[in-house]
Amino acid sequence: MKFTNLLKRLGIVLGLGIGTTLSLGSIASADTFRSETNVAGSGAYLGMVAFASVVSKYAGHNLEVKADIAVSKSMVALGRAKADITNVVLPLVGAMKNGKGPYKKLSNSAEVAEGIRMILTHPSGTYHIVTFDGSGIESMQDIKGKKVYTGPKNAAMYQTGLTLINSETGYKPGVDFEVLDLDMKGGEQAFLDGHVDVWIRPAPLGGALIEQVGVSRGVRFLGLTEKGMKSEGILKYTNGPGRTADLIPVGTYTGQANKEPVKTVGFWLGIGANKNVDADAVYEMTKAVWNNLDEYKSVAKAFFAPMTQKGLIDHMTAPLHLGAYRFYKEMGLDIPERLIPPEAATN
């Protein structure tokens, strides 16, 4: 289904502002919650679209979602209560607590992280290492001396892309290959215009974000060997929260030149709320997703297929929101102590 048709089916209206804004009108006298998400077609975006649609229809709450924002930035807005509901990169919760990675210059980073609470988790993407077929680049070793785009330097995808290359080849950025510093839309356009040789992009497997590239020109995906998959860097990645080994099957995309499945990595994301968002509202949102999970998954059936009711709390790295905790507890889920919100002790 084309993305514009999907939005029309869900009743989502696109508007223009500092970023694209999605506004779902909902049933009688709904509350409105400020939300942020990533670029259209990304796993973060699809997850938030599905969440907003189900919450609007069945819980009566309206989400005004500002799009085109790096999730690492949205998490800061969430922790500071500048946004009510956003996507959450699961490993970055720990990075924020410890003032590392994209948060090493963030003042009071541990205090900001304390404001983040979880509602659910969902599959979010597979890392695609993309070249145009016929470019002469057919393996990771061929990246030497080439121009590579692996994401904005403040995004989690940037470091993951470098890890993928280094784990397979030992290559280092600025020494063995050139890394372009662009935003996500700029990186994609640079690849399409021939200014980038290799484009590394996490995206929903089989989704429009990658499909549209292969339609006009044949594409080849670079992958890891068994040795690369067993490297220290990749094992550290796949042992992290919400991170998985993954495959891109033959024939996944139009114009795909690969004749064998491509080994790579994938990941899950969370949807979180600021800890001060009304607990009753988050309870109702969580209930709406639980009771209508098939409808949530219908936004991208193959992509969201691994989701189950009991698995909605898998991979979490921050405590549950009090409202979500109350609902999951009522449903009989075995909730690990680390996910019990501190607020539960006083309620």
N, C-alpha and C positions, 0 to 999 in steps of 0.2 A: 504494500500500500504506500503510495507517495505521501510524503510528510505533510504537505498542505491538505491533502484529503483526510489524513488522520486528525489534524487539528480541527477541521470542519466537523468531523464526526463526533469529536469530543466537546464541541461547542466552545472552543478556545479562540479568543480574539487576539490578534497580534497588534500591538501598538508600538510607537517609536518614542524613545526617551534617551536617557543616558545609555541604556541597553534596551534590548527588546523586552517588552513586558507582556506577559500572558495574564489575562484576567478571566476567571471563570465565574460567571454569574451563578448564584446558587439559590436554593429554596428559601422560603420565608425568613426574613430578618436575620440573615447569617452574620456572624462576626467576620471581619477581614483580617488576614494575617499577612505580614510582609515576608516575602520569600525571595530567594536567589537561586540561580542554577547556572549551568555551563551552556555551551553553544548548542544550537539546534542539531539534533541527530546524535549527540553524544549519549552515553549511557546514563550520565547524571541527569540530562535533560529528559530522557524518556522516563526515568524513574520518577522525576518530579511531576511530569505531565500526568502519568498514571495516578500518582498519589493525589494530586490536585483534583483530577476528574472524579475519582471515587469519593473523596472527602466532600466535594461540593454536592455530589448527587445524593449521598447517603447520610452525611453527617450535618449538612447545612452550613458548612463553613467555607468561606471564599478565600482563596489564596491569590494574591497579586504577586506574580513571579517575575522578577527582573532577571533576564537571561544574559548570556555572553560574559559571564564573570568566572574567573578561575575559582575552583572550589576551595583552594587554599586561602583565598581572600574572603570568600563567603563565610568560612569557618571563624574568621576573626570577627566579622560582623555578627555572627551568631553568638559567640561567646561574650561580646560586648553589648548584647541586646539591641543592636542596630538592625537586626533581622530576627524574625520569629522562627522561621523554619527554613533550613537549607540542606543541601547535600553535605556529607561528611566523608572525607578521605580517611579511612580507618587507621592506617599507620601514622597519620599526621597528628592524631590526638596526642600520642606520646611525644612526638616531636615538639608540639606546642607546649606541653607540660614542662619539658626540659629545655626549652628555648633553643632548639636545634633546627637544622634544615632551613626552610623558608621563614622560620620564626626566630632566628638567632638575633635579629635586631628588633624584635617586638618587645616593647617594655611590658612588664607584668604579664608575661606570656602564660605562666602557670595560673594566674588569676583569670585570664581570658578563657583558658581551657576548662576551668571549673564551671564556666557558664554553659557548657555544652552537655546536652542530654540526648539520648537516642530514642527513636521510635521504631525503626525497622532497618533491615539491610536487604540488598538486592544485587543480583549480578550487574556488572557495569561495563565491562569491556575486555577486549583481547588486544594485545599489542601487535600492531601490524607494522612491519618494516618493509616499506614499499619502494619499488623502483619501476620505471617503465620498461616493458619488455623490449629487448633490442638495444638497451643502453650499454650492454657489455658488463653489467653488474649482475652476477648470477649467484654469488655467495657472499657471506659476511666478510670474507677476506678481501673481496674486491672493493670494499669501502675505503681502503687506504688511498689517501690523496684526494678524496672526494669531498663535496660539500654536503653536510647532513643537517637536517632540521629534526630536533627531538623535543621541542616544546619550549615555552617560556621558562627562563631560568628560575622563576619563583614557583613553578608548578612541580608536582610530584613526578609527572611524566618525564621531565627533563633528566633527572637523575636515573630513572629506570631505563630510559633509552640508552644512556651512557653505559649502564651496567650490562645491558644486553650485548652491546658491541664489545666491551672489554672482556666479558666472560667467555665469549667465543673466540676472540682474536688477540686479546691483550693490547689492542690499540687504545691510545689516549687522545682526547680532544686537544686540538691546538698543536699536536705533535704529528700524529698519523692521519688526521682528517680535520677538516674545518667545520665548526659548528656555527650556524647562523642564529643570531639572537633576534627573534621576531615573536609577535603574538601569534595565537593559534591560526587566526584567519590569514595573517600575513605569511605564515609558514606554508599553509596549504596553497596559497596563490603563487608563492615562489616556486614550489614544486611543479605546479601546473604550467608555469611560464618557463620552466627549464633552468631556473636559477639555483635549484637545489637538486642534487643527484639522488639522495635517499631521504624519504619522508617517514618519520616514525610517529605513529598515531594510535593511541588507544581508542577503540571504538567498538560498538556492539557488533558481534560477529554476524556478517551477512547484511549489515545495515546500509542505509543510503549514503552515509558519510564516505565510505570506501567504494561502494558500488558505482557512484557517479564518476569516479576517477577512471575506472576500468571500462566504462561504456564508450568513451571517446578514444581511448588508447589502451592497448594491452598492458597489463601490469604483472609484475613478478614479486612475490613475497619472499624475503630473506628470512631464514630460520636458524635455529640452533641445532647443532649435532647432539648426539647422546653425551659426548664429552662436555659440551657447553652446558647442557641441562644439569650435569652433575658437578659443575664448577662451584666454587665457594660463593661467588656472587649470586648465582641463580638459586642455589639451595637456601641461602640467607633470605632471598626475596620470597620464595615459595613457602618458607616456614613462617613468614610474617602474617599478621592478621589480615584476613580478607584477600589473600594472594594465592594464586593457583598456577599450576602448569596447564598449558592449553594447546590446542591444535587448530590450524586453519585447514579444513578438509579441501580436497581437490574439488573444483567446480563451485566453490562458495560464491564467487563473483564472476560477473560478465568479463570476459577478456583475461581471465586468470591463466597465466602461462605455466604454473607449477603442475607437474605430473604426479607429485607425491604430497601427502599432508605435510604441513609446515609446523615445526615445533616452536612454540613461543610461550608467553606467560599471559595470565589474565588476572582480573581482580573484581572484588565486590566493593560497593559503596554503602554508606548509611544515609538515612534521612533522619535529621535530628532537629530538636527544638531547643530554644533557650530555656533554661531551668525555670524561669519565672513566667513562662507562658501558662495560661490557665489549665490546670490539671484536668478539669472536666472536659474541656474542649479537646485536649490531646487524647483522653480516654475515648471520646466519641470518634475521633479520627482513626485511632488504632482499631477500634471495633469495626469501623466501616471497611478498612482494608481486610481485616481477618474474615469478615462475613462475605466479602465480595472479591476474594483474591483472584478468582478466575477472570473477572472483569478487569482488574488491575493488570493481570498478565496479558490480556488480549491486546494491549497497546503494542506489544512486540512478543508474540507467543513463543517463538523459538528462543529468543533471547532470555525471557523471564522464566522459561520452563523449569529450571532447577528450584524455583521458589516453592516453599510449602508453608503452611500455617505455623507449624512447630519450629521451622527453620528461620522465622523472621528475626530471631534474636541471635542467630549465628554470626560469628566474626566480630561482634561488638567490642569496642575498645574504650567506651565511656559508659557511665551508668545510664540506665533507662530513665526517661522522663517519668515523673511520678504518675502521670495519667496513663502512660503506656504500661508501666509496672503494675498498676492496679488491674488493668485489663488482662494482661498476660497471667497474672497470679490467679485471677478468677477463672481463667481457661485451664488452669492446672499445669502450666509450664513449670519445669524445674529451672528456676532462675539462679544462676551462680551468684555467690555473695558479692563479687566484684561489680555486678550489674545492678545491685540494689541501690537506689538513689538515697543519699543522706537524708533527703527530705522525708523519706518513708518513716524515719524514726520518730518524727513529730506529728505524723498524720494517722 
